[in-house]
Amino acid sequence: MRKLAIIALMTLASPALAEDVTMNSVLGTTLDEVQASLTAMGYDVRKAEMEDGQIEVYFIRDGQMGEVYVNPRTGAVSKLEIKS
């Protein structure tokens, strides 16, 4: 139930999240929040873990794979790589 509330709040609070993940995205401060944000944006999360103090998530959408690093203190994207 908490996960659904987080997804709903993040979707309403950040209309940009309905689009693509960018360097300006704020996805959440926990693994669960980041995964929920990406899933709500239409990404298929393949793997999520903590690495070097950052939340690291591998995802795929529309045949494109990518990886995003998120600062767990701010929830902001610190690195984004889309592989074509």
C-alpha positions, 0 to 999 in steps of 0.5 A: 500500500505504501508503494502505491502511495509513493508512486501516486505522489511522485506522479502527481508531484513531478509531471516530468516523471511521466516522460523520460528519466533525465539528469534532472529527474528526482526518483526517490531516496531508497531502492524501492522508491527508485524502482517504483518511479522508473516502473511508473514511467514505463521502464522495466527494472532489471536490477537494482542495488547499492554501489559505491554509496549510490543507488544503481538501477539497470532498466529497459524500455522500448528496446533500449537498455540503460543504467541510472545512478541516484544519490540516496540523500537527495533522490536526484539522478547523478549519472544516466547512461542510455545504450542504443 
